[in-house]
Amino acid sequence: MILSTAVLLYQLFFVAVMYIASRFGRVPMAIALVGSLLWTATHIFLPPLAVLQATVIVGSYFIFRRRHQAAEGAGSGSAR
């Protein structure tokens, strides 16, 4: 089965990587994105799992990037 507990926990690891990278800024997020996608391309050989993992990585990147941008915008607007 493609969605076993081990696979879901592995996906959670990549969500955590993107979250932690988002706490450090844009450049670390971009590095984590590229690194995670390269890891996926070189280590996952079953296409459905590779697509699942790439989707999780890219989705996490866009979600945490948006939250990071919103936090930056709110922080700079309140300091007068």
Backbone as a printed PyTorch tensor [residue, N CA C, xyz], in Angstrom:
tensor([[[ 0.8460, -1.1890,  0.0000],
         [ 0.0000,  0.0000,  0.0000],
         [ 0.8850,  1.2430,  0.0000]],

        [[ 0.5360,  2.2340, -0.7910],
         [ 1.3750,  3.4210, -0.9430],
         [ 1.3320,  4.3400,  0.2850]],

        [[ 0.2180,  4.3870,  0.9770],
         [ 0.1020,  5.2840,  2.1210],
         [ 0.2080,  4.5320,  3.4440]],

        [[ 1.3150,  3.8790,  3.6520],
         [ 1.5440,  3.1980,  4.9260],
         [ 1.9610,  4.2270,  5.9780]],

        [[ 2.0130,  3.8080,  7.2070],
         [ 2.4250,  4.6930,  8.2930],
         [ 3.8450,  5.1890,  8.0850]],

        [[ 4.7280,  4.3090,  7.6310],
         [ 6.1160,  4.7050,  7.3960],
         [ 6.2140,  5.7790,  6.3120]],

        [[ 5.4480,  5.6390,  5.2530],
         [ 5.4650,  6.6250,  4.1650],
         [ 4.9310,  7.9620,  4.6680]],

        [[ 3.8680,  7.9430,  5.4290],
         [ 3.2970,  9.1850,  5.9450],
         [ 4.2520,  9.8780,  6.9180]],

        [[ 4.9330,  9.1120,  7.7460],
         [ 5.9130,  9.6990,  8.6630],
         [ 7.0920, 10.2850,  7.8930]],

        [[ 7.4870,  9.6380,  6.8120],
         [ 8.5660, 10.1420,  5.9760],
         [ 8.1550, 11.4720,  5.3400]],

        [[ 6.9030, 11.5870,  4.9450],
         [ 6.4130, 12.8440,  4.3840],
         [ 6.3860, 13.9320,  5.4560]],

        [[ 6.0300, 13.5570,  6.6630],
         [ 6.0240, 14.5050,  7.7740],
         [ 7.4250, 15.0490,  8.0400]],

        [[ 8.4430, 14.2180,  7.8310],
         [ 9.8310, 14.6680,  7.9710],
         [10.1070, 15.8260,  7.0150]],

        [[ 9.6630, 15.7250,  5.7600],
         [ 9.9230, 16.7830,  4.7910],
         [ 9.1020, 18.0380,  5.0830]],

        [[ 7.9280, 17.8740,  5.6440],
         [ 7.1550, 19.0380,  6.0880],
         [ 7.9240, 19.7450,  7.2060]],

        [[ 8.4860, 18.9750,  8.1240],
         [ 9.2630, 19.5560,  9.2220],
         [10.5110, 20.2650,  8.7010]],

        [[11.1650, 19.6840,  7.7130],
         [12.3470, 20.3250,  7.1130],
         [11.9650, 21.6850,  6.5410]],

        [[10.8650, 21.7380,  5.8140],
         [10.4410, 23.0060,  5.2180],
         [10.0130, 24.0090,  6.2960]],

        [[ 9.3720, 23.5330,  7.3510],
         [ 8.9670, 24.4350,  8.4370],
         [10.1930, 25.0330,  9.1200]],

        [[11.1520, 24.1800,  9.4360],
         [12.3600, 24.6640, 10.1100],
         [13.1100, 25.6400,  9.2070]],

        [[13.2210, 25.3220,  7.9260],
         [13.8950, 26.2280,  6.9970],
         [13.1560, 27.5580,  6.8940]],

        [[11.8280, 27.5240,  6.9850],
         [11.0540, 28.7650,  6.8820],
         [11.3280, 29.7000,  8.0570]],

        [[11.7550, 29.1610,  9.1690],
         [12.0550, 29.9820, 10.3350],
         [13.3420, 30.7850, 10.1500]],

        [[14.1660, 30.3890,  9.1600],
         [15.4470, 31.0510,  8.9310],
         [15.4330, 32.0070,  7.7450]],

        [[14.3750, 32.0010,  6.9450],
         [14.2870, 32.9470,  5.8410],
         [14.1340, 32.2980,  4.4790]],

        [[14.1730, 33.1610,  3.4500],
         [13.9370, 32.7130,  2.0830],
         [15.0320, 31.8290,  1.5220]],

        [[16.2770, 32.2190,  1.7280],
         [17.3840, 31.4550,  1.1470],
         [17.4410, 30.0420,  1.7320]],

        [[17.3570, 29.8750,  3.0440],
         [17.3320, 28.5060,  3.5680],
         [16.1370, 27.6910,  3.0640]],

        [[14.9950, 28.3660,  2.8550],
         [13.8390, 27.6450,  2.3090],
         [14.1110, 27.1660,  0.8930]],

        [[14.7370, 28.0160,  0.0820],
         [15.0580, 27.6310, -1.2920],
         [16.0680, 26.4830, -1.3010]],

        [[17.0440, 26.5500, -0.4210],
         [18.0340, 25.4740, -0.3290],
         [17.3740, 24.1740,  0.1090]],

        [[16.4810, 24.2570,  1.0950],
         [15.7730, 23.0590,  1.5690],
         [14.8810, 22.4920,  0.4650]],

        [[14.2410, 23.3610, -0.3060],
         [13.3890, 22.9060, -1.4090],
         [14.2090, 22.1410, -2.4390]],

        [[15.2870, 22.7410, -2.9020],
         [16.1190, 22.1030, -3.9240],
         [16.7480, 20.8200, -3.3810]],

        [[17.2550, 20.8870, -2.1670],
         [17.8660, 19.6980, -1.5670],
         [16.8740, 18.5550, -1.3930]],

        [[15.6860, 18.8790, -0.9420],
         [14.6690, 17.8430, -0.7480],
         [14.2270, 17.2300, -2.0680]],

        [[14.0660, 18.0740, -3.0880],
         [13.6680, 17.5490, -4.3930],
         [14.7850, 16.7090, -5.0210]],

        [[16.0360, 17.1220, -4.8320],
         [17.1550, 16.3130, -5.3260],
         [17.2250, 14.9710, -4.5940]],

        [[16.9970, 15.0080, -3.2940],
         [16.9790, 13.7750, -2.5090],
         [15.8940, 12.8370, -3.0380]],

        [[14.7280, 13.3830, -3.3050],
         [13.6170, 12.5950, -3.8330],
         [13.9750, 11.9950, -5.1880]],

        [[14.5540, 12.8030, -6.0570],
         [14.8810, 12.3340, -7.4040],
         [15.9360, 11.2370, -7.3970]],

        [[16.8220, 11.2590, -6.4170],
         [17.9110, 10.2780, -6.4030],
         [17.6450,  9.0720, -5.5080]],

        [[16.6390,  9.1390, -4.6450],
         [16.4260,  8.0510, -3.6940],
         [15.0770,  7.3480, -3.8000]],

        [[14.1100,  7.9580, -4.4530],
         [12.7880,  7.3480, -4.5710],
         [12.5910,  6.9170, -6.0210]],

        [[12.4830,  5.6150, -6.2390],
         [12.4120,  5.0920, -7.5950],
         [11.0220,  4.6270, -8.0110]],

        [[10.0900,  4.5880, -7.0950],
         [ 8.7170,  4.2330, -7.4270],
         [ 7.9710,  5.5220, -7.7860]],

        [[ 7.5550,  5.6870, -9.0350],
         [ 6.9770,  6.9690, -9.4750],
         [ 5.8360,  7.5010, -8.6090]],

        [[ 4.8580,  6.6940, -8.1800],
         [ 3.7950,  7.2820, -7.3460],
         [ 4.3230,  7.8610, -6.0280]],

        [[ 5.3130,  7.2030, -5.4320],
         [ 5.8830,  7.7350, -4.1980],
         [ 6.6860,  8.9990, -4.4660]],

        [[ 7.3880,  9.0350, -5.5870],
         [ 8.1540, 10.2320, -5.9370],
         [ 7.2280, 11.4150, -6.1740]],

        [[ 6.1100, 11.1740, -6.8320],
         [ 5.1380, 12.2510, -7.0790],
         [ 4.5230, 12.7090, -5.7600]],

        [[ 4.1680, 11.7790, -4.9030],
         [ 3.6140, 12.1230, -3.5940],
         [ 4.5940, 12.9760, -2.8020]],

        [[ 5.8410, 12.5360, -2.7490],
         [ 6.8280, 13.2540, -1.9590],
         [ 7.1300, 14.6290, -2.5530]],

        [[ 7.2540, 14.7190, -3.8540],
         [ 7.5040, 16.0220, -4.4840],
         [ 6.3330, 16.9650, -4.2420]],

        [[ 5.1210, 16.4470, -4.2850],
         [ 3.9410, 17.2620, -4.0160],
         [ 3.9430, 17.7760, -2.5810]],

        [[ 4.2900, 16.9150, -1.6490],
         [ 4.3600, 17.3190, -0.2400],
         [ 5.4270, 18.3900, -0.0440]],

        [[ 6.5760, 18.2110, -0.6660],
         [ 7.6770, 19.1660, -0.5170],
         [ 7.3040, 20.5240, -1.1070]],

        [[ 6.8250, 20.5330, -2.3390],
         [ 6.4780, 21.7980, -3.0060],
         [ 5.2870, 22.4590, -2.3070]],

        [[ 4.3070, 21.6690, -1.9190],
         [ 3.1610, 22.2210, -1.1890],
         [ 3.5780, 22.8510,  0.1300]],

        [[ 4.4430, 22.1710,  0.8630],
         [ 4.9390, 22.7100,  2.1320],
         [ 5.7170, 23.9990,  1.9040]],

        [[ 6.5060, 24.0230,  0.8470],
         [ 7.2780, 25.2290,  0.5220],
         [ 6.3410, 26.4200,  0.3260]],

        [[ 5.3080, 26.2540, -0.4880],
         [ 4.4090, 27.3710, -0.7660],
         [ 3.5890, 27.7720,  0.4560]],

        [[ 3.1730, 26.8130,  1.2610],
         [ 2.4050, 27.1380,  2.4710],
         [ 3.2640, 27.9120,  3.4630]],

        [[ 4.4740, 27.4140,  3.7410],
         [ 5.3250, 28.0820,  4.7230],
         [ 5.9140, 29.3810,  4.1820]],

        [[ 6.1080, 29.4800,  2.8700],
         [ 6.5920, 30.7220,  2.2820],
         [ 5.5410, 31.8070,  2.4450]],

        [[ 4.2930, 31.4570,  2.1920],
         [ 3.2050, 32.4230,  2.3400],
         [ 3.0850, 32.8830,  3.7890]],

        [[ 3.1810, 31.9560,  4.7240],
         [ 3.0960, 32.3330,  6.1410],
         [ 4.2730, 33.2120,  6.5450]],

        [[ 5.4520, 32.8960,  6.0200],
         [ 6.6430, 33.6880,  6.3370],
         [ 6.5010, 35.1010,  5.7830]],

        [[ 5.9930, 35.2300,  4.5570],
         [ 5.7910, 36.5470,  3.9540],
         [ 4.7430, 37.3440,  4.7200]],

        [[ 3.6850, 36.6760,  5.1590],
         [ 2.6420, 37.3600,  5.9290],
         [ 3.1840, 37.8470,  7.2700]],

        [[ 4.0200, 37.0320,  7.8890],
         [ 4.6150, 37.4250,  9.1810],
         [ 5.5730, 38.5990,  9.0070]],

        [[ 6.3290, 38.6060,  7.9000],
         [ 7.2390, 39.7210,  7.6400],
         [ 6.4570, 41.0100,  7.3920]],

        [[ 5.3720, 40.9080,  6.6500],
         [ 4.5590, 42.0790,  6.3450],
         [ 3.8990, 42.6440,  7.5940]],

        [[ 3.4250, 41.7850,  8.4630],
         [ 2.7740, 42.2440,  9.6970],
         [ 3.7910, 42.8440, 10.6520]],

        [[ 4.9830, 42.2880, 10.6700],
         [ 6.0160, 42.7900, 11.5790],
         [ 6.5360, 44.1580, 11.1710]],

        [[ 6.6960, 44.3960,  9.8820],
         [ 7.2460, 45.6780,  9.4380],
         [ 6.2010, 46.7980,  9.4670]],

        [[ 4.9330, 46.4480,  9.3380],
         [ 3.8810, 47.4620,  9.3300],
         [ 3.5470, 48.0000, 10.7070]],

        [[ 3.8050, 47.2210, 11.7550],
         [ 3.4180, 47.6530, 13.0890],
         [ 4.4890, 48.5070, 13.7730]],

        [[ 5.7230, 48.4680, 13.2750],
         [ 6.8000, 49.2480, 13.8920],
         [ 6.8240, 50.6520, 13.2870]],

        [[ 6.4160, 51.6480, 14.0780],
         [ 6.3880, 53.0410, 13.5820],
         [ 7.2390, 53.9070, 14.4470]]])
